[in-house]
């Protein structure tokens, strides 16, 4: 049975209410089954999405950049940042910044060069693909590692890197997409854009967070506080994107500030658990829709038009790029207090999952890029490999490397083996 390709749109779409209900029922069933048998929840959702794609007369739900970026991504980034504690996040910042930015640049260069020389794509098309696929996806990474319950330092490194490394990818993609659309790019325009994307996004997120906390401090109503944090999550992301800053960094900053300053009393102490529980629910909903939609659209991709050789080359290049961007950079810290155990490096390499963020950027490619359809299909294939192969084997790798949560506070969570 052939699955008809679903439309790939870069505009917002209407999701039928009945389909949303089906998705929620499926998400609940998948959560029950996967958690009972210890399977990765995200893998179960994507597999269920593939199965849903074969249901006759299924209403088409285009997986668009706007749907991912403006509806599903803000709550996921905000909730992840809300749970991060500032002190360990700040302690690991030199490592995560280097892995996030220098690592993305290295990985993108390797993938771009390989797709140009081995596959024959234009330099522009290959560079666009390299940039959009180089950054690990915060949605996939955080959803997976929350279930694995790994050691605290490893979890912090993986989650914070996945949240931060969107910066370079977003800037690089915007610059290259502008070139593809016919604009010129010079050092005088690229550097200010890069700085504004980073620091502008962080500043907007901090300002929104301060405003939310100022109002929240005047109430003890947990429903009002949940509503205010919801406004903060979306406002920081959308305002930053509107002014060409990084929405992910804005929501990350807003979540960090609200989560950590809120603990000091800006959010009523009795309501703090209510706020966090509400955000866990929001993240559950967003994760469910993201991965079910990915599964639905994976089933509809015209992979025969791409060729398995090209797909295999892309997957191999992405893995090589990740290896080169982790092991050499981690070696820089080997004689410092921030030394990264080799076991952690293995997990950073194999746990660098791709997902919704890569697809959102691929769907936003200008029509002037000759390889646009090939890039989209290749991105879907790499994401499928990431979720099914890497995602399914991550629990085995964590167990094999003995990196589960340690039993007591006296254990050493980062012994260099």
KEKE-3310 file (N, C-alpha, C; in steps of 0.2 Angstrom, whole numbers, plus 5000, padded with zeros to 4 digits):
npx = (5004:5003:5008:5001:5010:5011:5007:5020:5022:5026:5019:5007:4995:4978:4973:4963:4950:4945:4956:4966:4960:4962:4975:4979:4973:4981:4993:4992:4990:5002:5011:5008:5011:5025:5031:5029:5036:5048:5053:5059:5049:5048:5051:5041:5031:5034:5034:5020:5015:5019:5011:4998:4998:4994:4980:4964:4957:4963:4963:4973:4988:4998:5015:5022:5034:5030:5021:5029:5039:5032:5021:5023:5037:5041:5035:5041:5055:5055:5050:5060:5071:5065:5067:5080:5094:5103:5116:5123:5121:5128:5141:5144:5145:5156:5160:5148:5145:5157:5155:5142:5143:5156:5156:5145:5149:5160:5154:5144:5152:5159:5148:5143:5154:5155:5142:5143:5155:5153:5140:5136:5129:5125:5137:5130:5117:5122:5128:5118:5110:5120:5121:5108:5106:5116:5115:5110:5094:5084:5071:5070:5082:5080:5068:5071:5082:5076:5068:5078:5085:5098:5115:5117:5126:5129:5116:5114:5124:5121:5107:5108:5117:5110:5100:5107:5115:5107:5109:5121:5117:5105:5109:5118:5110:5100:5108:5113:5101:5097:5107:5104:5091:5095:5101:5116:5130:5141:5155:5153:5139:5136:5142:5136:5123:5124:5129:5117:5107:5111:5114:5103:5092:5094:5093:5080:5072:5076:5071:5057:5055:5058:5047:5036:5039:5038:5024:5019:5023:5014:5003:4995:4989:4988:4984:4984:4998:5002:4997:5003:5017:5015:5012:5024:5033:5029:5028:5042:5048:5041:5042:5056:5059:5052:5059:5071:5080:5086:5073:5074:5084:5079:5067:5074:5082:5072:5065:5075:5078:5065:5063:5073:5074:5061:5061:5065:5055:5048:5038:5024:5028:5020:5014:5023:5026:5014:5015:5026:5021:5011:5018:5025:5015:5011:5023:5022:5011:5015:5027:5021:5013:5022:5031:5022:5017:5029:5031:5020:5023:5035:5031:5026:5036:5045:5055:5061:5064:5075:5085:5094:5107:5112:5105:5111:5124:5122:5118:5129:5139:5133:5135:5149:5152:5147:5155:5168:5165:5164:5174:5187:5185:5181:5193:5200:5197:5203:5213:5208:5196:5184:5185:5179:5172:5177:5166:5155:5158:5155:5142:5137:5140:5133:5121:5117:5104:5093:5079:5063:5068:5077:5069:5060:5068:5072:5060:5058:5067:5072:5063:5071:5082:5091:5091:5081:5069:5076:5084:5075:5069:5080:5083:5072:5075:5087:5083:5074:5083:5090:5080:5075:5086:5097:5090:5083:5094:5100:5096:5102:5115:5117:5115:5125:5137:5136:5129:5118:5107:5115:5116:5117:5121:5134:5141:5152:5149:5155:5167:5182:5183)
npy = (4994:5011:5026:5042:5056:5069:5087:5098:5112:5129:5137:5142:5131:5124:5113:5099:5097:5084:5076:5080:5075:5061:5060:5064:5053:5042:5047:5045:5031:5027:5032:5025:5011:5012:5016:5006:4995:5000:5007:5020:5034:5044:5037:5028:5036:5041:5030:5026:5037:5034:5023:5029:5036:5027:5026:5026:5040:5050:5066:5078:5085:5097:5097:5111:5124:5135:5129:5121:5130:5141:5136:5124:5123:5134:5131:5119:5122:5132:5125:5115:5124:5129:5119:5119:5121:5135:5136:5123:5124:5136:5132:5122:5130:5135:5123:5118:5129:5129:5117:5119:5130:5131:5117:5115:5123:5115:5103:5106:5111:5099:5091:5098:5099:5086:5082:5090:5086:5072:5069:5079:5090:5108:5120:5130:5123:5112:5118:5124:5113:5107:5116:5116:5103:5101:5105:5098:5093:5101:5097:5083:5078:5082:5076:5063:5061:5064:5053:5043:5045:5049:5052:5067:5077:5074:5074:5087:5093:5088:5092:5106:5109:5106:5115:5127:5126:5129:5142:5146:5138:5143:5157:5154:5148:5158:5167:5160:5157:5169:5173:5163:5168:5179:5190:5199:5195:5200:5203:5214:5214:5201:5198:5208:5203:5190:5193:5200:5190:5181:5189:5198:5189:5183:5195:5199:5188:5189:5202:5199:5189:5196:5205:5196:5190:5201:5204:5192:5191:5199:5191:5177:5167:5152:5149:5161:5163:5152:5155:5168:5163:5155:5165:5172:5162:5161:5174:5179:5170:5173:5187:5189:5181:5189:5201:5196:5189:5176:5165:5153:5155:5166:5161:5151:5159:5166:5155:5151:5162:5164:5151:5150:5163:5163:5154:5160:5167:5175:5169:5161:5151:5140:5138:5134:5120:5117:5126:5120:5107:5110:5114:5103:5095:5103:5102:5088:5087:5095:5088:5076:5079:5084:5073:5063:5069:5070:5056:5053:5061:5056:5044:5048:5052:5054:5044:5036:5045:5051:5041:5028:5027:5041:5045:5036:5041:5054:5052:5045:5056:5065:5058:5057:5071:5074:5066:5072:5085:5083:5074:5080:5093:5091:5086:5098:5102:5092:5093:5101:5106:5104:5093:5081:5065:5051:5042:5050:5058:5048:5047:5060:5060:5049:5053:5064:5069:5072:5081:5089:5103:5103:5099:5110:5120:5115:5115:5128:5132:5143:5144:5145:5137:5125:5111:5109:5100:5088:5091:5092:5079:5072:5077:5072:5059:5058:5062:5052:5041:5045:5045:5032:5023:5028:5033:5021:5014:5021:5019:5006:5010:5019:5010:5001:5009:5012:5023:5028:5036:5040:5031:5038:5054:5055:5048:5048:5058:5060:5053:5051:5040)
npz = (5000:4995:5002:5001:4997:5009:5010:5010:5019:5022:5030:5042:5048:5049:5061:5061:5074:5077:5074:5082:5094:5092:5091:5104:5111:5106:5110:5124:5126:5120:5129:5141:5137:5132:5144:5153:5147:5146:5135:5124:5124:5114:5102:5101:5099:5086:5078:5080:5073:5060:5058:5059:5047:5038:5039:5032:5023:5031:5037:5030:5038:5036:5040:5046:5046:5054:5062:5070:5075:5080:5088:5094:5098:5108:5121:5124:5124:5134:5146:5148:5151:5162:5172:5173:5184:5190:5195:5192:5178:5175:5179:5170:5158:5150:5144:5137:5129:5120:5114:5109:5099:5092:5090:5082:5070:5066:5063:5054:5043:5039:5035:5025:5015:5012:5006:4995:4988:4988:4984:4975:4977:4975:4982:4990:4993:4999:5010:5017:5020:5029:5039:5045:5049:5058:5071:5087:5092:5103:5107:5104:5111:5124:5127:5126:5136:5148:5151:5152:5164:5168:5175:5184:5180:5167:5161:5162:5154:5141:5139:5141:5131:5119:5120:5118:5106:5095:5092:5083:5072:5068:5065:5055:5046:5043:5036:5025:5019:5015:5006:4996:4993:4985:4991:4997:5007:5019:5029:5037:5038:5043:5055:5065:5064:5069:5082:5087:5086:5096:5108:5108:5108:5121:5129:5126:5131:5145:5149:5147:5156:5168:5168:5169:5182:5190:5189:5194:5207:5213:5216:5223:5217:5209:5196:5189:5189:5182:5170:5167:5166:5154:5145:5145:5140:5127:5122:5124:5114:5102:5100:5100:5088:5079:5078:5072:5081:5091:5095:5102:5111:5118:5124:5132:5140:5147:5153:5162:5170:5176:5182:5191:5198:5202:5212:5223:5228:5220:5213:5221:5235:5238:5227:5218:5214:5208:5196:5190:5188:5179:5168:5164:5160:5148:5141:5138:5130:5119:5115:5111:5100:5091:5089:5084:5073:5065:5063:5055:5044:5040:5035:5023:5014:4999:4997:4987:4977:4982:4984:4992:4993:4994:5005:5015:5014:5019:5032:5037:5036:5045:5057:5057:5058:5070:5078:5076:5081:5095:5102:5099:5104:5117:5122:5125:5138:5146:5156:5165:5178:5173:5165:5154:5156:5147:5145:5145:5134:5124:5125:5122:5109:5102:5107:5101:5095:5081:5076:5077:5075:5065:5054:5054:5050:5037:5030:5029:5019:5005:4989:4979:4981:4973:4977:4985:4988:4989:5000:5010:5010:5013:5026:5033:5033:5040:5052:5055:5056:5067:5077:5077:5077:5084:5095:5100:5104:5114:5128:5130:5128:5139:5150:5147:5149:5162:5167:5173:5185:5200:5216:5228:5237:5239:5229:5215:5202:5190:5187:5179:5167)
capx = (5000:5007:5006:5001:5014:5007:5009:5025:5021:5030:5014:5003:4989:4973:4973:4956:4949:4945:4962:4969:4958:4965:4982:4979:4972:4986:4999:4991:4992:5010:5015:5007:5014:5032:5034:5028:5041:5055:5055:5059:5043:5048:5052:5034:5026:5035:5031:5013:5013:5019:5005:4992:4998:4990:4973:4961:4954:4965:4964:4980:4990:5005:5020:5025:5039:5026:5018:5034:5042:5028:5016:5026:5044:5042:5034:5046:5061:5054:5049:5066:5075:5062:5069:5088:5096:5107:5123:5126:5121:5134:5147:5146:5144:5162:5160:5142:5146:5161:5152:5137:5145:5162:5154:5140:5152:5164:5149:5141:5157:5160:5142:5142:5159:5154:5137:5145:5159:5151:5133:5136:5125:5129:5139:5125:5112:5125:5130:5111:5109:5125:5119:5101:5106:5122:5113:5106:5088:5082:5065:5072:5087:5077:5062:5074:5086:5072:5066:5083:5087:5106:5118:5115:5130:5128:5110:5114:5128:5117:5101:5110:5121:5105:5097:5112:5118:5103:5111:5125:5113:5100:5112:5121:5104:5097:5113:5114:5095:5097:5111:5100:5086:5098:5104:5123:5132:5148:5157:5149:5132:5135:5144:5131:5117:5126:5128:5111:5104:5113:5113:5096:5087:5094:5090:5072:5070:5077:5066:5050:5055:5057:5040:5032:5040:5035:5017:5017:5025:5008:4997:4996:4984:4993:4981:4987:5005:5003:4995:5009:5022:5013:5013:5031:5036:5027:5030:5049:5050:5038:5045:5063:5059:5049:5065:5076:5084:5085:5068:5076:5088:5075:5063:5079:5083:5066:5064:5081:5076:5059:5064:5078:5072:5055:5062:5067:5049:5043:5032:5022:5031:5015:5012:5029:5025:5008:5017:5030:5017:5007:5023:5027:5009:5012:5028:5019:5006:5019:5031:5016:5011:5028:5034:5017:5017:5035:5030:5015:5026:5040:5028:5024:5042:5046:5062:5064:5067:5082:5090:5096:5115:5112:5103:5116:5130:5120:5118:5136:5142:5131:5138:5156:5153:5146:5162:5173:5164:5164:5180:5193:5184:5181:5200:5203:5196:5205:5217:5204:5191:5178:5186:5173:5174:5176:5160:5151:5159:5152:5134:5136:5141:5127:5114:5116:5098:5090:5072:5059:5071:5080:5064:5057:5073:5072:5054:5059:5071:5069:5061:5077:5088:5089:5090:5076:5065:5081:5086:5069:5068:5086:5082:5067:5078:5092:5079:5071:5088:5092:5075:5074:5092:5100:5085:5081:5100:5102:5095:5107:5122:5118:5116:5132:5142:5134:5128:5111:5107:5119:5111:5117:5124:5142:5145:5156:5145:5159:5173:5185:5185)
capy = (5000:5017:5032:5048:5062:5075:5093:5101:5119:5133:5142:5140:5127:5122:5106:5097:5095:5077:5073:5082:5070:5055:5061:5064:5046:5038:5049:5042:5024:5026:5033:5019:5005:5013:5017:5000:4991:5004:5009:5027:5037:5047:5032:5025:5041:5042:5023:5027:5042:5031:5019:5033:5039:5023:5026:5029:5046:5054:5073:5080:5090:5099:5099:5117:5128:5139:5125:5119:5136:5146:5133:5118:5123:5138:5128:5114:5125:5135:5120:5113:5129:5130:5114:5119:5125:5140:5135:5118:5126:5141:5128:5119:5134:5134:5116:5118:5135:5127:5111:5121:5134:5128:5110:5116:5125:5110:5098:5109:5111:5092:5088:5102:5097:5079:5082:5093:5082:5065:5069:5083:5096:5114:5123:5133:5118:5108:5122:5125:5106:5106:5120:5114:5096:5100:5107:5093:5096:5101:5093:5076:5077:5083:5071:5056:5060:5064:5046:5039:5047:5048:5055:5074:5081:5072:5076:5095:5095:5086:5096:5113:5110:5105:5121:5132:5125:5132:5149:5146:5135:5148:5162:5152:5146:5164:5171:5156:5157:5176:5172:5159:5172:5184:5195:5199:5194:5203:5203:5220:5212:5194:5198:5211:5199:5185:5195:5202:5184:5178:5193:5201:5184:5183:5201:5199:5183:5192:5207:5196:5186:5201:5208:5191:5189:5207:5204:5186:5193:5202:5187:5170:5163:5148:5149:5167:5162:5148:5159:5172:5160:5154:5171:5173:5157:5162:5181:5179:5167:5176:5194:5188:5179:5195:5206:5192:5187:5169:5163:5148:5158:5170:5156:5148:5164:5167:5150:5150:5167:5163:5145:5151:5168:5162:5150:5165:5170:5179:5164:5159:5145:5135:5136:5132:5114:5118:5129:5115:5101:5112:5114:5096:5093:5107:5098:5081:5088:5097:5082:5071:5082:5085:5066:5060:5073:5068:5050:5054:5064:5051:5038:5050:5055:5051:5042:5033:5050:5053:5036:5025:5029:5048:5045:5033:5046:5060:5049:5044:5062:5068:5055:5059:5078:5074:5064:5077:5091:5082:5072:5085:5099:5089:5086:5104:5102:5086:5094:5106:5104:5103:5087:5077:5058:5048:5039:5056:5059:5043:5048:5066:5059:5045:5056:5070:5067:5077:5081:5094:5109:5102:5099:5116:5124:5112:5117:5135:5134:5147:5140:5146:5132:5119:5104:5110:5094:5083:5093:5091:5072:5069:5079:5067:5052:5058:5062:5045:5037:5048:5043:5025:5019:5031:5033:5015:5011:5025:5015:5001:5013:5021:5005:4998:5013:5013:5031:5029:5040:5037:5030:5043:5060:5054:5045:5053:5058:5062:5050:5050:5033)
capz = (5000:4995:5006:4997:5000:5012:5008:5015:5019:5027:5033:5048:5045:5053:5063:5063:5081:5078:5073:5088:5099:5090:5093:5111:5114:5104:5115:5131:5125:5119:5136:5145:5134:5132:5151:5156:5145:5147:5128:5123:5122:5107:5097:5101:5096:5079:5076:5080:5068:5054:5057:5058:5041:5033:5040:5026:5023:5036:5035:5029:5042:5034:5045:5044:5050:5058:5067:5074:5078:5084:5092:5098:5101:5113:5127:5125:5127:5141:5151:5149:5154:5169:5176:5174:5190:5188:5197:5188:5172:5174:5180:5164:5153:5146:5140:5133:5124:5115:5110:5105:5094:5088:5087:5076:5065:5063:5060:5047:5038:5037:5031:5018:5011:5010:5002:4989:4984:4987:4981:4969:4978:4975:4988:4994:4995:5004:5016:5020:5024:5034:5045:5048:5052:5062:5078:5090:5093:5110:5108:5104:5116:5131:5128:5127:5141:5154:5152:5154:5171:5168:5180:5184:5176:5160:5159:5162:5148:5135:5138:5140:5124:5114:5120:5116:5099:5090:5090:5077:5067:5066:5062:5048:5041:5040:5032:5019:5016:5012:5000:4992:4990:4981:4995:4998:5014:5020:5037:5040:5040:5046:5062:5069:5064:5073:5089:5088:5086:5102:5114:5107:5110:5128:5132:5126:5136:5152:5150:5147:5162:5174:5168:5172:5189:5193:5190:5197:5214:5217:5217:5226:5213:5204:5189:5186:5188:5176:5164:5166:5163:5147:5141:5145:5136:5120:5121:5123:5108:5096:5100:5097:5081:5075:5077:5070:5086:5092:5099:5107:5116:5122:5129:5136:5145:5151:5158:5167:5175:5180:5186:5197:5202:5205:5218:5228:5231:5215:5212:5228:5236:5238:5220:5213:5211:5203:5190:5187:5185:5173:5162:5162:5155:5142:5137:5136:5124:5113:5113:5108:5093:5087:5086:5080:5066:5062:5061:5050:5038:5038:5030:5016:5011:4993:4998:4981:4973:4985:4984:4998:4994:4996:5012:5019:5014:5023:5039:5039:5037:5051:5063:5057:5060:5077:5082:5076:5085:5102:5105:5099:5108:5124:5124:5127:5145:5149:5162:5170:5183:5168:5161:5152:5156:5140:5144:5144:5127:5120:5125:5118:5101:5100:5110:5098:5091:5077:5076:5074:5073:5058:5049:5053:5045:5030:5027:5028:5013:5000:4983:4974:4982:4968:4980:4991:4989:4991:5007:5015:5011:5017:5033:5036:5033:5045:5058:5056:5059:5074:5082:5078:5078:5090:5101:5103:5107:5120:5135:5131:5129:5146:5154:5146:5152:5169:5168:5176:5191:5206:5222:5234:5235:5240:5224:5211:5196:5184:5187:5172:5165)
cpx = (5004:5004:5006:5005:5010:5011:5015:5025:5025:5026:5010:4997:4984:4973:4966:4955:4949:4951:4967:4967:4961:4972:4983:4978:4978:4992:4998:4993:4999:5013:5014:5011:5022:5035:5033:5034:5048:5057:5055:5052:5042:5048:5045:5030:5027:5033:5023:5011:5014:5013:4999:4992:4994:4983:4969:4958:4956:4966:4971:4982:4997:5009:5024:5030:5035:5023:5023:5037:5038:5022:5019:5033:5044:5040:5039:5053:5060:5053:5056:5071:5072:5065:5077:5089:5102:5115:5126:5126:5127:5140:5149:5146:5150:5162:5154:5143:5151:5158:5146:5139:5151:5160:5150:5144:5156:5159:5146:5146:5159:5154:5142:5147:5157:5148:5138:5150:5157:5144:5132:5131:5129:5131:5134:5120:5116:5127:5123:5109:5114:5123:5113:5102:5112:5120:5109:5100:5085:5076:5067:5076:5084:5072:5065:5078:5082:5069:5072:5086:5094:5108:5117:5119:5130:5122:5110:5118:5124:5111:5103:5113:5115:5101:5101:5114:5113:5105:5115:5121:5108:5103:5115:5115:5101:5102:5113:5107:5094:5101:5107:5094:5088:5101:5112:5125:5139:5149:5153:5142:5131:5137:5139:5125:5118:5126:5121:5106:5105:5111:5106:5091:5088:5092:5083:5069:5071:5072:5059:5050:5054:5050:5035:5033:5037:5028:5015:5018:5019:5002:5000:4992:4988:4990:4984:4994:5006:5002:5001:5015:5021:5014:5020:5035:5035:5029:5038:5051:5048:5041:5052:5063:5056:5055:5071:5082:5082:5079:5070:5080:5084:5070:5068:5080:5077:5064:5069:5079:5070:5059:5068:5076:5066:5055:5063:5061:5045:5037:5030:5025:5026:5013:5017:5028:5019:5010:5021:5026:5013:5012:5025:5021:5009:5017:5026:5015:5010:5023:5027:5015:5017:5030:5028:5017:5024:5034:5025:5018:5032:5038:5027:5030:5043:5054:5065:5067:5074:5087:5093:5104:5116:5110:5108:5122:5128:5121:5125:5140:5140:5134:5146:5157:5152:5152:5167:5172:5163:5171:5186:5192:5184:5189:5203:5202:5199:5209:5214:5199:5184:5180:5180:5175:5173:5169:5155:5151:5155:5144:5133:5136:5134:5120:5113:5110:5096:5082:5068:5062:5074:5075:5061:5062:5073:5066:5054:5064:5068:5068:5067:5082:5086:5088:5085:5072:5070:5083:5081:5069:5074:5086:5078:5071:5083:5088:5076:5077:5090:5087:5075:5080:5095:5096:5084:5088:5102:5101:5100:5114:5123:5119:5123:5138:5141:5133:5121:5112:5111:5114:5111:5121:5132:5145:5147:5152:5149:5166:5176:5187:5186)
cpy = (5006:5022:5038:5053:5067:5081:5096:5109:5122:5139:5138:5136:5126:5114:5104:5095:5088:5073:5074:5077:5064:5055:5060:5057:5042:5040:5045:5035:5023:5027:5028:5013:5006:5013:5010:4995:4994:5006:5017:5029:5040:5042:5029:5030:5041:5035:5024:5032:5039:5026:5023:5035:5034:5022:5029:5035:5051:5061:5075:5086:5092:5100:5105:5120:5132:5135:5123:5125:5140:5143:5128:5119:5128:5134:5122:5117:5128:5130:5117:5117:5130:5125:5115:5123:5129:5138:5129:5120:5131:5137:5125:5123:5134:5128:5117:5124:5132:5122:5114:5125:5132:5121:5111:5118:5119:5105:5100:5109:5104:5089:5092:5100:5090:5079:5086:5089:5075:5064:5073:5089:5102:5116:5126:5128:5114:5111:5123:5118:5105:5110:5118:5107:5096:5101:5101:5097:5096:5097:5086:5074:5077:5078:5065:5056:5061:5057:5042:5040:5045:5052:5063:5078:5080:5074:5084:5096:5093:5091:5103:5114:5110:5112:5127:5132:5127:5139:5149:5143:5140:5154:5160:5151:5153:5167:5167:5157:5164:5176:5169:5163:5178:5190:5194:5198:5196:5202:5208:5218:5206:5195:5202:5206:5193:5187:5197:5195:5181:5183:5197:5196:5184:5189:5201:5194:5186:5197:5204:5193:5191:5204:5202:5190:5195:5207:5198:5187:5196:5198:5180:5165:5158:5148:5155:5166:5157:5151:5164:5169:5157:5159:5173:5168:5159:5169:5182:5176:5171:5183:5193:5186:5185:5200:5202:5190:5179:5168:5158:5151:5163:5166:5153:5153:5165:5161:5149:5156:5166:5156:5146:5157:5167:5158:5154:5168:5174:5175:5161:5152:5139:5133:5134:5125:5113:5120:5124:5109:5103:5112:5108:5093:5097:5103:5092:5082:5090:5092:5077:5073:5082:5078:5062:5063:5071:5061:5049:5056:5059:5046:5041:5053:5051:5049:5039:5039:5052:5047:5034:5027:5036:5048:5042:5038:5051:5057:5048:5051:5066:5065:5057:5066:5078:5072:5069:5083:5089:5080:5077:5091:5097:5088:5092:5105:5096:5087:5099:5102:5102:5097:5083:5070:5055:5045:5044:5058:5055:5045:5055:5065:5055:5048:5062:5069:5073:5076:5087:5101:5109:5102:5106:5121:5122:5115:5125:5137:5138:5142:5140:5141:5126:5112:5105:5104:5089:5085:5091:5083:5069:5071:5074:5061:5052:5058:5055:5040:5039:5045:5036:5021:5022:5031:5027:5012:5015:5022:5010:5004:5016:5016:5001:5002:5015:5020:5032:5033:5037:5036:5035:5049:5060:5051:5050:5052:5059:5059:5049:5043:5033)
cpz = (5000:4999:5002:5001:5003:5010:5013:5014:5024:5030:5038:5045:5051:5055:5065:5070:5082:5078:5079:5094:5098:5092:5101:5114:5112:5109:5122:5131:5124:5125:5140:5143:5135:5139:5155:5154:5144:5140:5128:5120:5115:5101:5096:5097:5088:5075:5075:5074:5061:5053:5056:5051:5036:5035:5034:5027:5029:5034:5035:5034:5040:5040:5043:5048:5056:5064:5072:5078:5083:5089:5097:5101:5107:5120:5129:5128:5133:5147:5153:5153:5162:5174:5177:5180:5188:5189:5193:5181:5170:5175:5173:5157:5148:5141:5135:5127:5118:5111:5106:5099:5089:5086:5082:5070:5062:5060:5054:5042:5035:5033:5025:5013:5008:5005:4995:4985:4983:4983:4975:4970:4977:4982:4993:4997:5000:5011:5020:5024:5030:5040:5048:5051:5057:5070:5081:5092:5100:5111:5108:5110:5123:5132:5130:5134:5148:5156:5154:5161:5172:5174:5179:5179:5169:5157:5158:5155:5142:5134:5137:5133:5119:5114:5117:5109:5094:5088:5084:5071:5064:5062:5055:5043:5038:5035:5025:5015:5012:5006:4995:4989:4986:4985:4996:5005:5014:5028:5040:5042:5044:5053:5067:5069:5069:5081:5091:5090:5093:5108:5114:5110:5118:5132:5132:5131:5143:5153:5151:5154:5168:5174:5171:5179:5193:5194:5195:5205:5217:5217:5220:5222:5208:5197:5186:5185:5183:5170:5162:5163:5156:5143:5140:5140:5128:5118:5119:5116:5102:5095:5097:5090:5076:5074:5075:5075:5087:5097:5104:5113:5121:5127:5134:5142:5150:5156:5163:5172:5179:5184:5192:5201:5206:5211:5224:5231:5226:5214:5219:5229:5236:5231:5215:5210:5206:5196:5186:5184:5179:5167:5160:5158:5149:5138:5134:5130:5118:5110:5109:5101:5089:5084:5083:5073:5062:5059:5055:5043:5036:5033:5023:5012:5004:4993:4992:4976:4976:4983:4990:4999:4996:5003:5017:5020:5019:5031:5042:5040:5043:5057:5063:5060:5067:5081:5082:5080:5093:5104:5105:5104:5116:5127:5127:5135:5149:5155:5166:5174:5179:5164:5160:5152:5149:5139:5142:5136:5122:5119:5121:5111:5099:5102:5106:5093:5087:5077:5073:5072:5066:5053:5048:5049:5038:5027:5026:5022:5008:4993:4978:4975:4977:4971:4986:4993:4992:4998:5012:5016:5015:5024:5037:5037:5039:5052:5060:5059:5066:5079:5083:5080:5084:5096:5104:5106:5113:5126:5135:5132:5136:5151:5154:5149:5159:5171:5170:5183:5197:5212:5227:5232:5236:5234:5219:5204:5189:5184:5180:5170:5157)
residu = (UNK:UNK:UNK:UNK:UNK:UNK:UNK:UNK:UNK:UNK:UNK:UNK:UNK:UNK:UNK:UNK:UNK:UNK:UNK:UNK:UNK:UNK:UNK:UNK:UNK:UNK:UNK:UNK:UNK:UNK:UNK:UNK:UNK:UNK:UNK:UNK:UNK:UNK:UNK:UNK:UNK:UNK:UNK:UNK:UNK:UNK:UNK:UNK:UNK:UNK:UNK:UNK:UNK:UNK:UNK:UNK:UNK:UNK:UNK:UNK:UNK:UNK:UNK:UNK:UNK:UNK:UNK:UNK:UNK:UNK:UNK:UNK:UNK:UNK:UNK:UNK:UNK:UNK:UNK:UNK:UNK:UNK:UNK:UNK:UNK:UNK:UNK:UNK:UNK:UNK:UNK:UNK:UNK:UNK:UNK:UNK:UNK:UNK:UNK:UNK:UNK:UNK:UNK:UNK:UNK:UNK:UNK:UNK:UNK:UNK:UNK:UNK:UNK:UNK:UNK:UNK:UNK:UNK:UNK:UNK:UNK:UNK:UNK:UNK:UNK:UNK:UNK:UNK:UNK:UNK:UNK:UNK:UNK:UNK:UNK:UNK:UNK:UNK:UNK:UNK:UNK:UNK:UNK:UNK:UNK:UNK:UNK:UNK:UNK:UNK:UNK:UNK:UNK:UNK:UNK:UNK:UNK:UNK:UNK:UNK:UNK:UNK:UNK:UNK:UNK:UNK:UNK:UNK:UNK:UNK:UNK:UNK:UNK:UNK:UNK:UNK:UNK:UNK:UNK:UNK:UNK:UNK:UNK:UNK:UNK:UNK:UNK:UNK:UNK:UNK:UNK:UNK:UNK:UNK:UNK:UNK:UNK:UNK:UNK:UNK:UNK:UNK:UNK:UNK:UNK:UNK:UNK:UNK:UNK:UNK:UNK:UNK:UNK:UNK:UNK:UNK:UNK:UNK:UNK:UNK:UNK:UNK:UNK:UNK:UNK:UNK:UNK:UNK:UNK:UNK:UNK:UNK:UNK:UNK:UNK:UNK:UNK:UNK:UNK:UNK:UNK:UNK:UNK:UNK:UNK:UNK:UNK:UNK:UNK:UNK:UNK:UNK:UNK:UNK:UNK:UNK:UNK:UNK:UNK:UNK:UNK:UNK:UNK:UNK:UNK:UNK:UNK:UNK:UNK:UNK:UNK:UNK:UNK:UNK:UNK:UNK:UNK:UNK:UNK:UNK:UNK:UNK:UNK:UNK:UNK:UNK:UNK:UNK:UNK:UNK:UNK:UNK:UNK:UNK:UNK:UNK:UNK:UNK:UNK:UNK:UNK:UNK:UNK:UNK:UNK:UNK:UNK:UNK:UNK:UNK:UNK:UNK:UNK:UNK:UNK:UNK:UNK:UNK:UNK:UNK:UNK:UNK:UNK:UNK:UNK:UNK:UNK:UNK:UNK:UNK:UNK:UNK:UNK:UNK:UNK:UNK:UNK:UNK:UNK:UNK:UNK:UNK:UNK:UNK:UNK:UNK:UNK:UNK:UNK:UNK:UNK:UNK:UNK:UNK:UNK:UNK:UNK:UNK:UNK:UNK:UNK:UNK:UNK:UNK:UNK:UNK:UNK:UNK:UNK:UNK:UNK:UNK:UNK:UNK:UNK:UNK:UNK:UNK:UNK:UNK:UNK:UNK:UNK:UNK:UNK:UNK:UNK:UNK:UNK:UNK:UNK:UNK:UNK:UNK:UNK:UNK:UNK:UNK:UNK:UNK:UNK:UNK:UNK:UNK:UNK:UNK:UNK:UNK:UNK:UNK:UNK:UNK:UNK:UNK:UNK:UNK:UNK)
# end
